[in-house]
Amino acid sequence: MKLKDFNIVFSGLKLGTHHFDYQLDQRFFDLFDFDEMENPNLNVEVEFEKMNNMLELDFSLNGEYTALCDVTGKPFQLPVSNAFHLVVKFGAEYNDENEEILVLPFESYEVNIAQFVYELAVLSIPQKKIHPDVESGNIDEETEALLNKYKLDKEPEEGDEQESKTDPRWDKLKDLLDK
């Protein structure tokens, strides 16, 4: 897989809507030295609309990859999806300062969408990755014991220092909130 595989040569396309499909696997992410996704299996559909003076691209990403649960550290298949709309206009020089508008020089005959596909995939990764078994409460006893052991909101056991006492200076400030 090469970056040029993501070139869309629009000069020979008729006006109207065209569809392009791309399968992303680890080889695609290796082109960008990105290793946050393990065993990615993503599908990107691009609806490409050619008009007289501009192009519109609608990207849709769906698939899954192997992620590590942030709670248990166990691997699982995490489904991801994302969408993005891009307008391509033509001008005197290349300009990609705006996230949603790309300006290509008038003499351009193709557009490379690899960077947009890459960003779409990376932005589909959730900040917190939780195994479905943890969310549903179906976890093994060993994992449950570890989670309970390190649970932050547990009741203090005998011998633990109680942190419930507050600094009297803060109590005075809290009185101001009541007024």
Buried (B, 14 or more C-beta within 10 A) or exposed (E): BEBEEBBBEBEEBEEEEBEBEBEBBBEBBEBBEBEEBEEBBBEBBBBBBBEEEBBBBBBBBBBBBEBBBEBBEBEBEBEBEBEBEBBBEBEEEEEEEEEEEBBBEEEEEEBEBBEBBBBBBBEBBEEEEBBEBBEEEEBEEEBBEBEEEEEEEEEEEEEEEEEEEEEEEEEEEEEEEEE
